[in-house]
Amino acid sequence: MYIGDGNDGVKESPNIIPAAILLSSQSDLPAIAELAGVIWRACYPGIISSEQIEFMLARMYALDTLCAEVCSQGVRFYRLLVEDRFVGFASLGPTAAADVLKLHKLYVRPELHGCGLGSLLLKHCEQEARRSGARRLILAVNKRNTRAQAAYQRNGFAVVDSIVTDIGGGFVMDDFVMAKDLLSS
Ligand SMILES: CC(C)(COP(=O)(O)OP(=O)(O)OC[C@H]1O[C@@H](n2cnc3c(N)ncnc32)[C@H](O)[C@@H]1OP(=O)(O)O)[C@@H](O)C(=O)NCCC(=O)NCCS
């Protein structure tokens, strides 16, 4: 029984979910933006307003924004495939500190939550960060997004800061910053 990760072989697991994780190219970005819309509109009501969901989707998932991240900001996107179906994604990018990478995005289709796929994708990003020479991985998560916080905590992340960021349009991102030292695992 296994969850398979396309890059580093099969993993022992209580579930039988053959999954692959692939580095994305620019041609994958429209599908990533589309899947983000599906997941955000299903998972974020109750965490942020529908107006803020649409505002942030338009701002963060415009193709120009995603292309700039990939082409000029050193951000890498990874696609999660289950039985060849594109069901989730993550993105990882540099920070001002050479040995710290930021997990910008981690998303799995809602009907597949609770199967360990988010953790699989997260572990893959940690491994990629280590391969890049990073010693620490950081992320920001909405303070009301307790499910994601629990998933990060299960995977060894801890809250290190609390930040409120004005994103324009009358909206703020009210986040915890979480971090994990990669050398210790
Ligand atoms: C955050 C998110 C990626 C987590 O994904 P997930 O697959 O549900 O999370 P996990 O991999 O940690 O699995 C969670 C559950 O599966 C269970 N599980 C079952 N089989 C498992 C396995 N083989 N391995 C690991 N966990 C397994 C865990 O015990 C856990 O159960 P619990 O929640 O009852 O404790 C997902 O909830 C998501 O996409 N949310 C919406 C977007 C979002 O908020 N993203 C984060 C932005 S900062």
The ligand as an ORCA input file, in Angstrom:
! r2SCAN-3c Opt
* xyz 0 1
  C      -3.988     22.531      3.655
  C      -4.224     21.305      2.779
  C      -3.291     21.354      1.575
  C      -3.942     20.045      3.607
  O      -4.159     18.922      2.773
  P      -4.648     17.502      3.338
  O      -4.308     16.512      2.309
  O      -6.062     17.590      3.759
  O      -3.764     17.390      4.673
  P      -2.880     16.221      5.220
  O      -1.998     15.682      4.161
  O      -2.162     16.762      6.415
  O      -3.926     15.142      5.658
  C      -4.873     15.490      6.610
  C      -5.584     14.321      7.182
  O      -5.412     13.139      6.441
  C      -5.099     12.074      7.323
  N      -4.369     11.062      6.572
  C      -4.964      9.985      6.050
  N      -4.070      9.262      5.400
  C      -2.869      9.871      5.505
  C      -1.567      9.591      5.025
  N      -1.316      8.535      4.299
  N      -0.583     10.471      5.306
  C      -0.832     11.585      6.040
  N      -2.062     11.878      6.511
  C      -3.071     11.027      6.255
  C      -4.339     12.732      8.431
  O      -4.356     11.981      9.622
  C      -5.128     13.997      8.567
  O      -6.286     13.751      9.298
  P      -6.896     14.798     10.325
  O      -7.069     16.115      9.559
  O      -8.197     14.190     10.730
  O      -5.908     14.921     11.432
  C      -5.694     21.242      2.315
  O      -6.542     21.254      3.438
  C      -6.090     22.374      1.373
  O      -5.824     22.329      0.170
  N      -6.785     23.398      1.930
  C      -7.305     24.496      1.161
  C      -6.198     25.419      0.713
  C      -5.366     25.915      1.855
  O      -5.864     26.329      2.887
  N      -4.042     25.903      1.620
  C      -3.078     26.392      2.571
  C      -2.830     27.839      2.317
  S      -1.675     28.523      3.480
*
